[in-house]
Amino acid sequence: LVFDKTAMNFNPLAAMAGKVTIAQVERLVEPGELDPSQIHLPGVFVQRIVCTGPQDKRIEKRTVREVSV
């Protein structure tokens, strides 16, 4: 697995500590397509994979308001 941005902070440790790790992935690649030095969590720690395809990222929403002067 390769994590993006802040997901790398805690996710690899949690996955290594769990009895069963289920990875929700947007894209699967063939073995050998990724540089081994870029892998954040080796596949030996993942027991199940769910490929969902591209997802909308609705974690943060920017809100602005007009300032009256």
N, C-alpha and C positions, 0 to 999 in steps of 0.2 A: 504494500500500500504506500501511496505517496499522499501525504496530507498537505492541505493548502492553508497558508497563513497561520492564524492562531490555533487551528485544530491540532497543530503539531505539539503544543504545550503539554497536554495531558493525555490525549488519545492513545499514543503508543504505549504508555505505561499502563493504562487501564486495560488495553487489549492483552498485554502480556500477563496481567494479573488474573484475568478471568478464566473460568473453566471452559466456557464456550464463547467465542468471539464471532459476531455476525457483522460483516462489513457491507454497508450500503454504498455502492459505487455508481458513478455516472458513466464510466467507460472502462471496459476490459481491454487489455492489450495482450498480445501473444508473448510467451516467454522469450526473453532476450531483447525485447523492444526497448526496455528501460535500462539506463546506466545503473549498474549495481550500487554505485556510490550515492545515488539519489533516492534509494529506497529507505523509507522511514520505518516501516514495519514489515519484517519478512513474513512470507506466506505461512510459515510453520506455526505462527500464532493465530491464524484465521481458520475457523472450522466451517463457516458458511459464508456465501456471497450472494447478495441480492443486487442485481444490476437494474437500476431504475431509469437510466438515461439522463439527459440533462434536466436539471431541476431549477425552479425559480428560487432565488435566494431572498427570502423574506425575513431575514433576521433583524436587520436594522432598517428603519424608515426615517428618512430625513424630513423634518417638518420645519417650515419657515412661516413667519408671519410678518405682515407689513408693519413698519414702525411709523406711528403718526408723530409728526413734528409740530 
